[in-house]
């Protein structure tokens, strides 16, 4: 399996365009989901621009396995997060051992802004 990556400069170019489009057409705020489970997936992440009020940037922290593995990934990914970027959590039905309960998920620090299930 090959894992891709994206640089902050490409994210910033894309979000600049989307923020302009949203502003130009008077559209509601857009959520931009950045999916990550390894540090190498988003290079220069501290340089991601979170200043566009037209956008809500969301880091979708993906990890699976035991609770210790999942929270370890969460801790690594939230470290150095650009100010203003929200966090999301992913629960797996088949790959987590065991799957976090809603209460366990929302007890994370900080509580996830978005939760997905797969």
C-alpha positions as CSV (number, residue, x, y, z in Angstrom):
1,X,0.0,0.0,0.0
2,X,1.3,3.4,-0.9
3,X,0.5,6.3,1.4
4,X,0.3,9.7,-0.2
5,X,1.2,13.1,1.1
6,X,0.4,16.8,0.6
7,X,2.4,19.9,1.5
8,X,1.0,22.9,3.4
9,X,1.7,25.0,0.3
10,X,-0.7,22.9,-1.8
11,X,-3.3,23.0,1.0
12,X,-3.0,26.7,1.3
13,X,-3.4,27.3,-2.5
14,X,-6.5,25.1,-2.5
15,X,-8.0,26.8,0.6
16,X,-7.3,30.3,-0.7
17,X,-9.2,29.4,-3.9
18,X,-12.1,27.8,-1.9
19,X,-12.3,30.7,0.5
20,X,-12.4,33.2,-2.4
21,X,-15.1,31.2,-4.2
22,X,-17.2,31.0,-1.0
23,X,-16.8,34.7,-0.4
24,X,-17.5,35.7,-4.0
25,X,-20.8,33.8,-4.1
26,X,-21.9,34.5,-0.5
27,X,-21.9,30.8,0.3
28,X,-22.0,29.3,3.8
29,X,-18.8,28.3,5.6
30,X,-17.2,25.2,4.1
31,X,-15.5,22.3,6.0
32,X,-12.1,21.3,4.7
33,X,-11.2,17.8,5.9
34,X,-7.5,16.9,6.1
35,X,-7.2,13.2,6.6
36,X,-4.1,12.1,8.5
37,X,-2.8,9.0,10.3
38,X,1.0,9.5,9.8
39,X,3.1,12.6,10.3
40,X,4.5,12.2,6.8
41,X,1.1,12.6,5.2
42,X,1.0,16.5,5.6
43,X,4.4,18.1,5.2
44,X,5.0,21.5,6.8
45,X,1.7,21.2,8.6
46,X,2.5,24.1,11.0
47,X,2.4,26.3,7.9
48,X,-1.2,25.5,7.0
49,X,-3.2,28.8,6.9
50,X,-6.3,28.6,9.1
51,X,-7.1,32.3,8.8
52,X,-10.0,32.1,6.3
53,X,-13.3,32.7,8.1
54,X,-15.1,31.1,5.1
55,X,-13.5,27.8,6.0
56,X,-13.4,25.4,9.0
57,X,-10.2,23.3,8.7
58,X,-10.6,19.9,10.3
59,X,-7.8,17.4,10.9
60,X,-9.4,13.9,10.6
61,X,-7.1,11.8,12.9
62,X,-7.3,8.2,11.7
63,X,-5.9,5.4,13.6
64,X,-6.9,1.9,14.5
65,X,-6.2,-0.9,16.9
66,X,-6.1,-1.0,20.6
67,X,-7.2,2.1,22.7
68,X,-3.5,2.7,23.4
69,X,-2.5,2.7,19.7
70,X,-5.5,5.0,18.8
71,X,-4.8,7.5,21.6
72,X,-1.1,7.4,20.8
73,X,-1.9,8.4,17.2
74,X,-4.3,11.1,18.5
75,X,-1.6,12.6,20.8
76,X,1.0,12.6,18.0
77,X,-1.3,14.2,15.5
78,X,-2.7,16.9,17.8
79,X,0.9,18.0,18.7
80,X,1.9,21.1,16.8
81,X,-1.6,21.6,15.3
82,X,-2.0,25.0,13.6
83,X,-4.1,27.3,15.8
84,X,-7.7,27.3,14.7
85,X,-7.6,23.8,13.2
86,X,-10.3,21.5,14.6
87,X,-9.8,17.8,15.4
88,X,-11.9,14.9,14.2
89,X,-11.7,11.2,15.3
90,X,-12.4,8.0,13.4
91,X,-13.8,4.9,15.0
92,X,-13.6,1.6,13.2
93,X,-16.2,-1.2,13.7
94,X,-13.9,-4.0,12.4
95,X,-10.4,-2.8,13.1
96,X,-10.6,-1.3,16.6
97,X,-10.1,-3.7,19.5
98,X,-12.5,-2.7,21.0
99,X,-14.4,0.1,19.2
100,X,-14.5,3.3,21.4
101,X,-17.9,4.0,22.9
102,X,-19.4,7.4,22.3
103,X,-18.5,8.3,25.9
104,X,-14.9,7.3,25.5
105,X,-14.7,9.1,22.2
106,X,-16.0,12.4,23.6
107,X,-13.7,12.1,26.7
108,X,-10.7,12.7,24.4
109,X,-8.8,16.0,25.0
110,X,-9.8,18.0,23.3
111,X,-13.2,16.5,22.5
112,X,-13.4,15.9,18.7
113,X,-15.4,18.4,16.7
114,X,-16.4,15.6,14.3
115,X,-16.6,11.8,14.7
116,X,-16.8,9.3,11.8
117,X,-17.4,5.6,11.9
118,X,-16.2,3.1,9.3
